[in-house]
């Protein structure tokens, strides 16, 4: 099966002159149709830079990004704008309030990518996508400021899927939500994957949120992929010290047992050693699940 998203040897640097910093160091990542891939890493690891590179919002120095079999790395100007307008890839932001126009109603937001249709078709489309994400129809005339955080995130997801994308990039989509709302949004992503065969790149710093949702997990550390594997492999048999440190921090993975302070201290020391190495060398061990 051809990968829906295929990132190969991607290098991205930001800034200029002496302030230029390489953020991504030869990243490889794939997402298949109907697959949810979790991208996990601490703040500053390069997760959002990777998402922005996929969308063409930042320029890669080398490497390739192919979406649905088409290389998009070198798209510029009108070609890039046309690719974005195609709706093949949709981005869901961490903060839905900031990503939604406060002066547009929910209805107008849901149909903003469908303006070529007649009013009756727009009405049907808005109702259909609202029902798909379990968004109450009485919210359609309201404005983002009148909604709860969970409702706003449902609006953001509904707007994204209204144009029938092939790939969703979800950048920390549940980090600002309470625990119960977080679960409902993640369950929504599962339903969309199953009903529409959408590929999902789910970016998070919270390994626990990927349990029961992601098919595979990619661990990003200092701009490098250090471990990949199925969610079960990552949760039950992590091999890289950074991944093991992440796993020891999640109570649900540890069956609520308190973390071993000596083990965590040893892992932190090992990870700090890798951090020191990463500034000058690409020789950080990479582990790929079977």
N, C-alpha and C positions, 0 to 999 in steps of 0.2 A: 504494500500500500504506500502510495506517495505521501510524504509528510505534508501536512497542511502548512505548517511553519517549519522552516529549515534554516537555522542560524549556524553558520560554519566559520570557525576561526575569526570571530569578530573582534576587532581592536577599535576602541573608541578613546580618544583623548579630548579633554576639554580645557579651555583657557588658551592663553597665548604667551609666547616667549618663555621667560623663566617660570611663569605661573602655570604653564601647560602641564597637565597631569593626565597620565594614562589611567582611565577608569576601568575599562574592560580589556582583558588580556587573553585574546584567542578563545572566546566563548563559543562552545558548541551546544546547541539545544534544538530539540524537535518537538512538535505537537502534531499528533495525527487527528484526522477527522473523528469527532465523537470522543476525544480524549481530554481529560483534565490533568494538566501538568502543574504541580506546585513548584514555584520558584521561591526558595527560602534563603534568607540571609539577613544579617544585622543591618542597621541603618548605616549607609555609606558603602555598602558592599557592591553597588552598581546595578541594583534591580531596576530602578526606575530609568536609569540611563539606557539599559538594555531595551526596555519597553519603548522608549522614545526613539531609539535607533531603528527598531522594527517599523515604527510609524514614519520614519524619515524626518523626525523633528530634530535629531542631531545627526551629524555626518560621521560615518565610520571612516577610519584611516585605512583599514584593510579588512578583508573577509567579506562574506556575502550573507544576504537575507533573501530567502525565496519564500513566497506566499502562494500557495495553491499552484506550485510549479513554475511561478514567474519570479525571476530575480528582480527585486525592487531596490537594491542597494544604491544603484546609480541614478535613480529617477530624480529629476530636477524640474523646477518650473511648472509648466502646464501639465507635463506627464505625471508629476507627483500629485498635483491638485486633482487630476482626473482619477488617479488611483484612490485617493482619499474619498472622493465623491462616490466612487463605486460602492462603498459600504462593505467591501470584503472584510475589512478589519474594523472593529469598533473598540473604543477604549472606555473603560469605566473607572472613574477616579475615586480616590479615597474619600474625599469630602464632596458629597453630592450637592450640598447647598452652594458651594463655590462653583460647581460645574453647571448648575442650572441658572437660567436667566430669571432673576427675581421678578421681572415685569411680564413674563410669559406664563399663561395658565398651563396646567398639566396637559390639557388637550393640545394646546399649541406646541408644547414641547414634544409630545409624542409624535406629532405629524410634521415636524419641521423638516425632516428629510424626505417628505413625500409631497412636496408642494406642487408637483406636476399633476396630481390627481384632482378630480372634482370633489366638491364639498361632501357629497354623499359617500364617496369612496373613502375620504379622509375620516368621516365619522365612523364608518365600519372598521377601518384600520385601527383607529384609536381604541374603540371598544374591544376589538379582538386582542390587541396586544396588552391592554389593561387587564383583561380577564386571564390572559396567559400567565401574568406575573402576580395574580391574585390582588390586584389593586382595586379597591372599591370604586365603582363608577361615579359615586357622588363626589369624588375628589377631582374629577376632570376639570371643573370650572375654577378650582382653587389655585393659589399661587404657592411656590415653594416654601415661603416663609410661614405658611399656614399648616404645613405638614410636619409629622414627626420624622426623626432621622431614618427610621426604617422605611417609611413611606417614600421619602425622597430618594432613597437608594433603589427602591422598586421602580420609581419613575425613571431614574437614570438607566437602569437595566432595560426597562421597557423601551425607552428611546433608542437604545443601542440595538435591540433586536428587531425594531420596527422595520429596518431596512434590510432584514434577512441576511445578516453577516455570516461569513464562514468561520471567522475567528474572533473570539472575545479576549481582550487583554484586560484583566481586572487587577488594578493596582491598589492593594490593601483595601478591598471593598467593604470589609466588615470591621476594621480596626476601631472605628469611631462609634460602633453600635454596642448596645447592651447584649448580654449573653444570649437571651432568648431570641432577640431580633437577629443576632448573628447567625444562629442556627437556621432560622427560617430563610435567610438570604442564601446561605450555602445550599440548603435543600432546593431552593429555586434554581440555582445554577445546575444542580444535578438533573432536575426535571427538563431544563432547556437542552442540556446535552443529549438526553435520551429522546426528546420529542423532535429536535431539529438537527441532530448530528453535528452540533457546533463544537469546534475545538476551543478549549479554554486554557489560557495561561494565567494561573492564579498566583499573583505576587503577594508575599506576606513575610513578616518577620516572626510570625507565631506558628511554630511547627504544629502545635496542637490543633489549629483550625483546619489542617489538611486531612486529619484522620476521618475516614469514611467519605471523603470527597475526592481527593486526588488519586489518580491511577498511578502516577509516577511522581517522584520528587527530585528536583535538581537543587543541589546545595551550592550557593555562590559565596565565596569567601575572598575578600580583597580583590574583587573583579575577576576571579577565576572559578571555574566549576571544579569543585574538589571531590564531589561524590554524586552519583546518580543511581537510581534504583527504583523498584516498585515501592509504594508507600509501606507495605509490610516489611520489605527489606530494610528500609531506612529506620522504621520505628523499632523493629525487633532485633536487628543485627547491624547497627551503624558501625562503620569501620574507620572513617576518618575522625581524628580527635575533635575537630570542630563540630561535626555532626553528632558525635557522642555527647559533647557538652550541651548541644541543643536538646537532645533527647532527655538528658538528666534533669532538664528544667521544666518538663511537662508532666504534671502529676498523673494525668490520665494514662500516659504511656507507662509510668512507673507503678501502676496499680495503687496510686495514692501513698506509696511508701515514701518516707522522707529521703531526700537525696543523701548520698554518702559524701560528707564534706571532704574527706581525704581524696576521693576519686575526683570530685569536681575541682579541687585545688590542683591536682596533678594534671587534669585536662586543661585547666586555664593556663598553667605554666607551659604546656606543650603548644597550645594555641598561640600564646604570646611569642614563643620562639618562631612559629611559622609566620606571624605578623612581621617580625623583625626581618625574616628572610625575604618576605614578599616585596619589600621595598626595592630590593636590588636584584632579585632573581625570579625566574619563572619556574624554578625547581620546587614547586609546592606539589606534594603527591596528590594525584587524582585517582579516585576509585570509582569504578563503574560496576553497577550491580549486574549479576548474571542475567 
